[in-house]
Amino acid sequence: MNLSYSTLCHLPRHSWVDIEFHDLTFTVPQGKSGPKLILRSINGNFKSNELTAILGPSGAGKSTLLNILAGYKCRNATGEIFVNGKPRNLKAFRELSRYIMQEDLMQPMLTVNEAMMVAANLKLGPCIAHQEKQQSIKEILELLRLSNTTTTMTTKLSGGEKKRLSIALELINNPPVLFLDEPTTGLDDLSCTQCVNLLKQIAQGGRTVICSIHTPSARMFSVFDNVYILSSGQCVYQGYGPQVVPFLANVGLECPKNFNPADFIIEVACQEYGNFQDKLVSAIDNGKMAYPSIEEPEKMEICELSRNSSDEFEILQPDSDFVGKRSNWFIQFSILLKRMWIQMWRDKSYLLLRTILHIVIGFLIGTLYLGMGKDGSKTIFNFGFYFTCIIFFMYIPMMPVLLQFPKEYQLIKREHFNKWYRLSAYFAALTTSTLPAQLILGSIYIILVYVLTDQPMEFDRLGTFYTICILTGIISESLGLLIASQLNIMNAMFLGPVVAVPFMLLAVYGFGSGYDSIPSLIKFAMHFSYLRYSLEGLIHTMLTNREKLECPEVEEFCIWTDLEYFMKDMGMENTILWLDITALIFIYLLFRGGFYYLLKQRLSPNKTFLALEYIGRLVKSHIAR
């Protein structure tokens, strides 16, 4: 069934958008050799109702040009970009354009229909009824030939289906501009042709569709309305694809018969037939002209949407209806939280593994310290039990985060850039979503070890013990997020355990030797170890205001039956419980707030982070030399 994009009548309606750029230049620093020129004063005009392809050999600047036009990478770029003849307002342009990246990353543990409904709820807001959203989803899935996959998990889709679903997710609110980075990568010839034909249908509905393509077939090459070819950062052709043959003939290059024109122009750009760079660039004035000069095609209407002067530039204003239709913060938070809980619940193997891990380790530790809580001869071992508990609540919550979040970041980057939600709403949902599992699984471990080790069965002691352990766990999770927000999986998995070692050493340093004998530098560093506050809090909770412990008959002498004396020997007689808990809460807020700040800067860096990034690139370039 050949559906036209104009049948998508349930989608929001927006005006047409033409993109034009002049003297666009992009450089990157290269250390001592000076900046490297990627794009060299190129020009171009990409119109609505057209499917535009950016081609060129590797390193020609295809992805760079696409990133700059999409607003994804604007630093170090100079020149002018116009939208409908007016200078581009990047903030407003980001609201009406969507960028589909090369990697088809999908939210796991969701069906296609669920993933589409999440996108619809986030993008269209509560003003549109659920039934209407479902109708929009149905129309889009039919257009992209995904109707038979509605109940399929996103991770079980084929490569072509994932690519089409990536497009479908961004079509929910009918953006006037679509950018796609090599949408045919990894697809077979049939899937490539289908993908490009679908993009053509989308463009024919009045949208501006721009994509970078690596090596299109001759058939695919003829589908594009406009082809923009780059070579060494300059434009060597702009116009209808098959017209490249007479264009090259005019500069003395004859394309052999039965030869793919796309392959031929790429080979010419690679100077396989000699250096024709300057001739080609001057023939179209580095993109200022198209070959041949074609009059602007008539803009097609979408559901009887007329192009009139009163609303022609309305979509370029940040306070337009396009922006206003998005969900508010609380709705975004609730949608994201529900999505995270569904994903966590459906990952049965991971949930089962975590549950078994808490039970097995809890039983193992409880057995190792069996009955030592009230044994006067085992007081020092009981101290070791408290330290073991905080080590458990440091590593168990932190390690999965170090492994999972670097992959999650790639999804956040795509969704946040395409304005699915506010970062603060995602942060709040992520913070809330992990708490139930932490509380339930933490309870399993604590009940096991508390009973097996024969700790005092007093409600206030058990409650404080539980609170300190859970605080330690969520602080450790926050530390993991802090590290993983800036690193890839390999570096995060290496750095996380390494960073944890100083916290452990500082937690027990100086016990039994007297606080005054600790060097000043170590004393200062100890204030930054949240594990020390946790250990002090546990010892104060479990050992103060208790009667002397009984010494077993088999033991001739028990040195620490008096727990007050033990705490004095350990140098912990002056600990203040409320101060330790306050310090833990402060460190939690510090780590969690630091994670949010660093994640925000990684997604949208300010001048300070840009300067640090620039210095980092310079250092790397010097080291490489």
LUMDRENLO-971704 format. One record per residue (C-alpha): residue number from 1; residue in three letters; x, y, z. Coordinates in steps of 0.5 Angstrom, whole numbers, plus 500, padded with zeros to 3 digits. Layout:
BEGIN
R     k     r     x     y     z
R   NUM   Ala     X     Y     Z
...
END
This chain:
BEGIN
R     k     r     x     y     z
R     1   Met   500   500   500
R     2   Asn   503   507   498
R     3   Leu   501   512   503
R     4   Ser   502   519   502
R     5   Tyr   505   523   507
R     6   Ser   499   528   506
R     7   Thr   495   523   509
R     8   Leu   498   524   516
R     9   Cys   492   529   518
R    10   His   492   527   526
R    11   Leu   499   530   526
R    12   Pro   500   538   528
R    13   Arg   501   542   523
R    14   His   506   547   521
R    15   Ser   509   552   516
R    16   Trp   514   550   511
R    17   Val   522   551   512
R    18   Asp   527   553   507
R    19   Ile   535   553   510
R    20   Glu   540   557   506
R    21   Phe   547   558   509
R    22   His   553   562   506
R    23   Asp   560   562   507
R    24   Leu   560   556   512
R    25   Thr   567   555   515
R    26   Phe   569   550   520
R    27   Thr   575   549   524
R    28   Val   578   544   529
R    29   Pro   584   546   533
R    30   Gln   590   541   532
R    31   Gly   596   543   537
R    32   Lys   602   546   534
R    33   Ser   600   545   527
R    34   Gly   594   550   528
R    35   Pro   587   549   526
R    36   Lys   585   544   521
R    37   Leu   580   547   516
R    38   Ile   574   542   515
R    39   Leu   569   546   511
R    40   Arg   571   552   507
R    41   Ser   566   558   506
R    42   Ile   561   553   503
R    43   Asn   554   555   501
R    44   Gly   548   552   500
R    45   Asn   540   552   499
R    46   Phe   536   546   502
R    47   Lys   528   547   500
R    48   Ser   522   544   503
R    49   Asn   518   539   499
R    50   Glu   525   536   497
R    51   Leu   529   530   500
R    52   Thr   536   533   500
R    53   Ala   542   528   500
R    54   Ile   549   530   502
R    55   Leu   555   526   499
R    56   Gly   562   526   499
R    57   Pro   568   521   500
R    58   Ser   570   520   508
R    59   Gly   573   526   511
R    60   Ala   570   531   506
R    61   Gly   565   534   512
R    62   Lys   559   531   511
R    63   Ser   557   529   518
R    64   Thr   560   536   520
R    65   Leu   556   540   515
R    66   Leu   549   536   518
R    67   Asn   551   537   525
R    68   Ile   552   545   524
R    69   Leu   546   545   520
R    70   Ala   542   541   526
R    71   Gly   545   546   531
R    72   Tyr   548   539   534
R    73   Lys   555   542   533
R    74   Cys   556   550   532
R    75   Arg   562   551   536
R    76   Asn   568   553   531
R    77   Ala   563   555   526
R    78   Thr   563   561   522
R    79   Gly   558   564   517
R    80   Glu   551   565   516
R    81   Ile   545   560   516
R    82   Phe   538   563   514
R    83   Val   531   560   515
R    84   Asn   526   562   511
R    85   Gly   530   568   509
R    86   Lys   532   570   516
R    87   Pro   538   569   520
R    88   Arg   537   563   524
R    89   Asn   535   563   531
R    90   Leu   538   557   534
R    91   Lys   534   556   540
R    92   Ala   527   556   536
R    93   Phe   530   552   530
R    94   Arg   532   547   535
R    95   Glu   524   546   537
R    96   Leu   522   545   530
R    97   Ser   527   540   527
R    98   Arg   529   533   529
R    99   Tyr   536   530   528
R   100   Ile   536   522   527
R   101   Met   543   520   529
R   102   Gln   547   514   525
R   103   Glu   546   509   531
R   104   Asp   539   506   532
R   105   Leu   539   506   539
R   106   Met   532   504   542
R   107   Gln   530   504   549
R   108   Pro   530   497   551
R   109   Met   524   493   554
R   110   Leu   519   497   551
R   111   Thr   514   494   545
R   112   Val   514   499   539
R   113   Asn   507   501   540
R   114   Glu   509   503   548
R   115   Ala   515   507   545
R   116   Met   511   511   540
R   117   Met   506   512   546
R   118   Val   511   515   550
R   119   Ala   514   519   545
R   120   Ala   507   522   543
R   121   Asn   505   523   551
R   122   Leu   512   527   552
R   123   Lys   511   531   545
R   124   Leu   504   532   544
R   125   Gly   502   533   551
R   126   Pro   495   532   555
R   127   Cys   491   537   550
R   128   Ile   491   531   545
R   129   Ala   486   526   547
R   130   His   489   519   548
R   131   Gln   485   516   542
R   132   Glu   488   521   537
R   133   Lys   495   520   539
R   134   Gln   494   513   538
R   135   Gln   491   514   531
R   136   Ser   497   518   529
R   137   Ile   501   513   531
R   138   Lys   497   508   527
R   139   Glu   498   512   521
R   140   Ile   506   513   522
R   141   Leu   507   506   523
R   142   Glu   503   504   517
R   143   Leu   507   510   513
R   144   Leu   513   507   515
R   145   Arg   511   499   514
R   146   Leu   511   498   522
R   147   Ser   504   496   523
R   148   Asn   506   489   524
R   149   Thr   511   490   529
R   150   Thr   507   494   534
R   151   Thr   507   488   540
R   152   Thr   515   487   538
R   153   Met   520   489   543
R   154   Thr   525   494   540
R   155   Thr   531   490   541
R   156   Lys   528   485   537
R   157   Leu   527   489   531
R   158   Ser   531   488   525
R   159   Gly   536   493   522
R   160   Gly   531   496   517
R   161   Glu   526   496   522
R   162   Lys   530   500   528
R   163   Lys   532   505   523
R   164   Arg   524   506   521
R   165   Leu   522   506   528
R   166   Ser   528   512   529
R   167   Ile   524   516   524
R   168   Ala   517   514   527
R   169   Leu   519   517   534
R   170   Glu   521   523   531
R   171   Leu   515   524   526
R   172   Ile   510   524   532
R   173   Asn   509   532   533
R   174   Asn   511   532   525
R   175   Pro   517   537   525
R   176   Pro   518   541   519
R   177   Val   525   539   519
R   178   Leu   529   532   519
R   179   Phe   536   531   519
R   180   Leu   539   524   518
R   181   Asp   546   522   519
R   182   Glu   547   516   514
R   183   Pro   540   513   515
R   184   Thr   542   507   510
R   185   Thr   548   505   514
R   186   Gly   548   497   516
R   187   Leu   542   496   511
R   188   Asp   542   491   505
R   189   Asp   540   494   498
R   190   Leu   533   493   499
R   191   Ser   532   496   506
R   192   Cys   536   502   503
R   193   Thr   532   503   497
R   194   Gln   525   503   502
R   195   Cys   528   507   507
R   196   Val   530   513   502
R   197   Asn   523   512   498
R   198   Leu   520   513   505
R   199   Leu   524   519   506
R   200   Lys   522   522   499
R   201   Gln   514   521   501
R   202   Ile   516   525   508
R   203   Ala   519   530   504
R   204   Gln   513   531   499
R   205   Gly   509   532   505
R   206   Gly   512   539   505
R   207   Arg   518   537   510
R   208   Thr   525   539   509
R   209   Val   529   532   509
R   210   Ile   536   533   509
R   211   Cys   541   526   510
R   212   Ser   548   524   509
R   213   Ile   549   518   505
R   214   His   555   514   504
R   215   Thr   555   511   497
R   216   Pro   548   511   494
R   217   Ser   546   506   488
R   218   Ala   544   509   482
R   219   Arg   537   508   483
R   220   Met   537   511   490
R   221   Phe   541   517   487
R   222   Ser   536   518   482
R   223   Val   530   519   488
R   224   Phe   534   525   491
R   225   Asp   531   532   489
R   226   Asn   537   535   491
R   227   Val   544   532   492
R   228   Tyr   550   536   495
R   229   Ile   557   533   494
R   230   Leu   563   535   498
R   231   Ser   570   534   497
R   232   Ser   576   537   502
R   233   Gly   571   541   505
R   234   Gln   568   545   499
R   235   Cys   562   544   495
R   236   Val   563   541   488
R   237   Tyr   556   540   486
R   238   Gln   549   542   488
R   239   Gly   543   540   484
R   240   Tyr   539   534   481
R   241   Gly   543   527   482
R   242   Pro   542   525   475
R   243   Gln   544   532   472
R   244   Val   551   531   475
R   245   Val   553   527   468
R   246   Pro   552   533   464
R   247   Phe   555   537   469
R   248   Leu   561   533   469
R   249   Ala   561   533   462
R   250   Asn   562   541   462
R   251   Val   568   541   466
R   252   Gly   571   535   461
R   253   Leu   569   529   465
R   254   Glu   565   524   461
R   255   Cys   562   519   466
R   256   Pro   562   512   463
R   257   Lys   556   508   460
R   258   Asn   553   503   465
R   259   Phe   557   507   471
R   260   Asn   553   509   477
R   261   Pro   554   517   477
R   262   Ala   554   517   485
R   263   Asp   560   513   484
R   264   Phe   563   517   479
R   265   Ile   563   523   482
R   266   Ile   565   521   489
R   267   Glu   571   518   485
R   268   Val   572   525   482
R   269   Ala   572   528   488
R   270   Cys   578   523   491
R   271   Gln   582   525   485
R   272   Glu   582   519   481
R   273   Tyr   582   522   474
R   274   Gly   586   528   476
R   275   Asn   585   534   480
R   276   Phe   579   538   478
R   277   Gln   577   541   485
R   278   Asp   578   548   483
R   279   Lys   574   547   476
R   280   Leu   568   544   480
R   281   Val   568   549   485
R   282   Ser   568   555   481
R   283   Ala   563   552   476
R   284   Ile   557   552   482
R   285   Asp   561   558   486
R   286   Asn   562   553   492
R   287   Gly   555   552   492
R   288   Lys   552   559   491
R   289   Met   549   556   485
R   290   Ala   545   549   483
R   291   Tyr   546   545   477
R   292   Pro   541   546   473
R   293   Ser   538   552   476
R   294   Ile   531   550   477
R   295   Glu   525   554   480
R   296   Glu   522   553   487
R   297   Pro   517   547   487
R   298   Glu   510   549   489
R   299   Lys   509   547   497
R   300   Met   505   541   498
R   301   Glu   499   542   503
R   302   Ile   498   538   509
R   303   Cys   491   536   511
R   304   Glu   489   543   507
R   305   Leu   494   547   511
R   306   Ser   495   553   506
R   307   Arg   502   557   506
R   308   Asn   500   564   508
R   309   Ser   504   570   510
R   310   Ser   501   571   517
R   311   Asp   504   564   519
R   312   Glu   510   564   515
R   313   Phe   515   565   520
R   314   Glu   510   564   526
R   315   Ile   514   557   528
R   316   Leu   521   561   528
R   317   Gln   518   564   535
R   318   Pro   520   560   541
R   319   Asp   513   562   544
R   320   Ser   510   559   538
R   321   Asp   504   553   539
R   322   Phe   509   548   537
R   323   Val   513   549   543
R   324   Gly   507   550   547
R   325   Lys   504   543   546
R   326   Arg   509   539   549
R   327   Ser   508   536   556
R   328   Asn   509   540   563
R   329   Trp   515   538   567
R   330   Phe   511   534   572
R   331   Ile   507   530   566
R   332   Gln   514   529   563
R   333   Phe   517   526   570
R   334   Ser   511   522   571
R   335   Ile   512   519   564
R   336   Leu   519   518   564
R   337   Leu   518   515   571
R   338   Lys   513   510   569
R   339   Arg   518   508   563
R   340   Met   523   507   567
R   341   Trp   519   502   572
R   342   Ile   517   498   566
R   343   Gln   524   497   564
R   344   Met   526   495   571
R   345   Trp   520   490   572
R   346   Arg   521   487   565
R   347   Asp   528   486   566
R   348   Lys   527   479   570
R   349   Ser   534   476   569
R   350   Tyr   537   482   572
R   351   Leu   532   483   578
R   352   Leu   533   476   580
R   353   Leu   540   476   579
R   354   Arg   540   482   584
R   355   Thr   535   479   589
R   356   Ile   539   473   589
R   357   Leu   546   477   590
R   358   His   543   480   596
R   359   Ile   540   474   599
R   360   Val   547   470   598
R   361   Ile   552   475   600
R   362   Gly   547   477   606
R   363   Phe   547   469   608
R   364   Leu   554   469   607
R   365   Ile   556   475   611
R   366   Gly   551   473   617
R   367   Thr   554   466   617
R   368   Leu   561   469   618
R   369   Tyr   559   473   623
R   370   Leu   554   469   626
R   371   Gly   552   471   633
R   372   Met   558   476   634
R   373   Gly   553   481   636
R   374   Lys   553   480   643
R   375   Asp   559   476   644
R   376   Gly   564   479   649
R   377   Ser   570   476   646
R   378   Lys   568   478   639
R   379   Thr   567   485   639
R   380   Ile   573   487   634
R   381   Phe   570   482   629
R   382   Asn   563   486   630
R   383   Phe   567   492   628
R   384   Gly   569   488   622
R   385   Phe   562   486   621
R   386   Tyr   559   494   621
R   387   Phe   565   495   616
R   388   Thr   563   490   611
R   389   Cys   556   492   611
R   390   Ile   558   499   609
R   391   Ile   563   496   603
R   392   Phe   557   492   601
R   393   Phe   553   498   600
R   394   Met   558   502   597
R   395   Tyr   560   497   591
R   396   Ile   553   493   590
R   397   Pro   549   500   588
R   398   Met   555   503   584
R   399   Met   558   497   580
R   400   Pro   551   497   575
R   401   Val   551   504   574
R   402   Leu   558   504   572
R   403   Leu   556   499   567
R   404   Gln   549   501   565
R   405   Phe   549   509   565
R   406   Pro   554   510   559
R   407   Lys   550   506   554
R   408   Glu   544   510   557
R   409   Tyr   547   517   556
R   410   Gln   547   516   548
R   411   Leu   539   515   549
R   412   Ile   539   521   553
R   413   Lys   543   525   548
R   414   Arg   538   524   542
R   415   Glu   532   525   546
R   416   His   534   531   550
R   417   Phe   537   534   543
R   418   Asn   531   533   540
R   419   Lys   527   536   546
R   420   Trp   523   530   548
R   421   Tyr   523   533   555
R   422   Arg   527   537   560
R   423   Leu   533   534   563
R   424   Ser   531   536   570
R   425   Ala   525   532   569
R   426   Tyr   529   526   567
R   427   Phe   534   527   573
R   428   Ala   528   527   578
R   429   Ala   525   521   575
R   430   Leu   532   517   575
R   431   Thr   533   519   582
R   432   Thr   526   516   584
R   433   Ser   526   510   580
R   434   Thr   532   507   583
R   435   Leu   529   508   590
R   436   Pro   524   502   591
R   437   Ala   529   497   589
R   438   Gln   534   500   593
R   439   Leu   529   500   599
R   440   Ile   527   493   598
R   441   Leu   533   489   596
R   442   Gly   537   493   602
R   443   Ser   531   491   607
R   444   Ile   533   483   605
R   445   Tyr   540   484   606
R   446   Ile   539   488   613
R   447   Ile   534   483   616
R   448   Leu   539   477   614
R   449   Val   545   480   617
R   450   Tyr   542   483   623
R   451   Val   538   477   625
R   452   Leu   544   472   624
R   453   Thr   549   476   627
R   454   Asp   545   477   633
R   455   Gln   545   484   634
R   456   Pro   540   488   639
R   457   Met   533   487   637
R   458   Glu   531   494   639
R   459   Phe   527   498   634
R   460   Asp   530   505   634
R   461   Arg   537   501   633
R   462   Leu   535   497   627
R   463   Gly   531   503   624
R   464   Thr   538   507   625
R   465   Phe   542   502   622
R   466   Tyr   537   501   616
R   467   Thr   537   508   615
R   468   Ile   545   509   615
R   469   Cys   546   503   610
R   470   Ile   541   505   605
R   471   Leu   544   512   605
R   472   Thr   551   509   604
R   473   Gly   548   505   598
R   474   Ile   544   511   595
R   475   Ile   551   516   596
R   476   Ser   555   510   592
R   477   Glu   550   510   586
R   478   Ser   550   517   586
R   479   Leu   558   517   586
R   480   Gly   557   512   580
R   481   Leu   553   516   576
R   482   Leu   558   522   577
R   483   Ile   563   518   574
R   484   Ala   559   515   569
R   485   Ser   556   521   566
R   486   Gln   563   523   563
R   487   Leu   566   517   561
R   488   Asn   565   511   557
R   489   Ile   564   504   560
R   490   Met   571   502   560
R   491   Asn   574   508   563
R   492   Ala   568   508   568
R   493   Met   569   501   570
R   494   Phe   576   502   571
R   495   Leu   575   509   575
R   496   Gly   570   507   579
R   497   Pro   573   501   584
R   498   Val   579   505   584
R   499   Val   576   512   587
R   500   Ala   572   507   592
R   501   Val   579   505   595
R   502   Pro   581   512   598
R   503   Phe   574   512   601
R   504   Met   575   505   604
R   505   Leu   582   507   607
R   506   Leu   580   513   610
R   507   Ala   574   510   613
R   508   Val   578   506   618
R   509   Tyr   585   510   618
R   510   Gly   587   511   625
R   511   Phe   582   507   629
R   512   Gly   586   504   635
R   513   Ser   592   509   635
R   514   Gly   588   516   637
R   515   Tyr   586   521   633
R   516   Asp   591   526   635
R   517   Ser   597   522   632
R   518   Ile   593   522   625
R   519   Pro   597   527   620
R   520   Ser   594   533   619
R   521   Leu   593   532   611
R   522   Ile   590   525   613
R   523   Lys   585   528   618
R   524   Phe   583   533   612
R   525   Ala   582   528   607
R   526   Met   578   524   612
R   527   His   572   529   612
R   528   Phe   571   527   605
R   529   Ser   570   520   606
R   530   Tyr   563   518   606
R   531   Leu   564   511   609
R   532   Arg   567   514   615
R   533   Tyr   561   518   617
R   534   Ser   557   511   615
R   535   Leu   562   507   620
R   536   Glu   562   512   625
R   537   Gly   554   512   625
R   538   Leu   553   505   625
R   539   Ile   558   504   631
R   540   His   555   509   635
R   541   Thr   548   506   634
R   542   Met   550   499   635
R   543   Leu   555   500   641
R   544   Thr   553   506   645
R   545   Asn   548   505   651
R   546   Arg   549   498   652
R   547   Glu   550   493   658
R   548   Lys   557   490   658
R   549   Leu   557   484   654
R   550   Glu   557   477   657
R   551   Cys   564   473   656
R   552   Pro   563   466   654
R   553   Glu   566   461   659
R   554   Val   571   458   654
R   555   Glu   574   464   654
R   556   Glu   579   466   660
R   557   Phe   579   473   659
R   558   Cys   575   478   654
R   559   Ile   578   485   653
R   560   Trp   572   489   650
R   561   Thr   566   487   654
R   562   Asp   565   494   656
R   563   Leu   563   497   649
R   564   Glu   564   504   652
R   565   Tyr   571   502   653
R   566   Phe   572   499   646
R   567   Met   569   506   643
R   568   Lys   574   510   647
R   569   Asp   580   505   645
R   570   Met   578   506   638
R   571   Gly   578   513   639
R   572   Met   570   514   637
R   573   Glu   568   516   644
R   574   Asn   566   523   641
R   575   Thr   562   521   635
R   576   Ile   555   525   634
R   577   Leu   550   521   630
R   578   Trp   546   527   628
R   579   Leu   552   530   625
R   580   Asp   554   523   621
R   581   Ile   547   523   618
R   582   Thr   547   530   616
R   583   Ala   554   529   613
R   584   Leu   551   523   609
R   585   Ile   545   527   607
R   586   Phe   550   533   605
R   587   Ile   554   528   601
R   588   Tyr   549   525   597
R   589   Leu   546   532   595
R   590   Leu   553   534   593
R   591   Phe   554   528   589
R   592   Arg   547   527   586
R   593   Gly   547   535   584
R   594   Gly   554   534   581
R   595   Phe   552   528   577
R   596   Tyr   546   533   574
R   597   Tyr   551   539   573
R   598   Leu   556   535   569
R   599   Leu   551   531   565
R   600   Lys   548   538   563
R   601   Gln   555   541   562
R   602   Arg   556   535   557
R   603   Leu   550   536   553
R   604   Ser   550   543   553
R   605   Pro   557   546   556
R   606   Asn   558   553   558
R   607   Lys   564   557   557
R   608   Thr   568   554   562
R   609   Phe   567   547   560
R   610   Leu   568   549   553
R   611   Ala   575   552   555
R   612   Leu   577   546   559
R   613   Glu   575   541   553
R   614   Tyr   579   546   548
R   615   Ile   585   545   553
R   616   Gly   584   538   553
R   617   Arg   584   537   546
R   618   Leu   591   541   545
R   619   Val   594   537   551
R   620   Lys   592   530   547
R   621   Ser   594   533   540
R   622   His   601   535   544
R   623   Ile   601   528   547
R   624   Ala   600   524   540
R   625   Arg   606   528   537
END
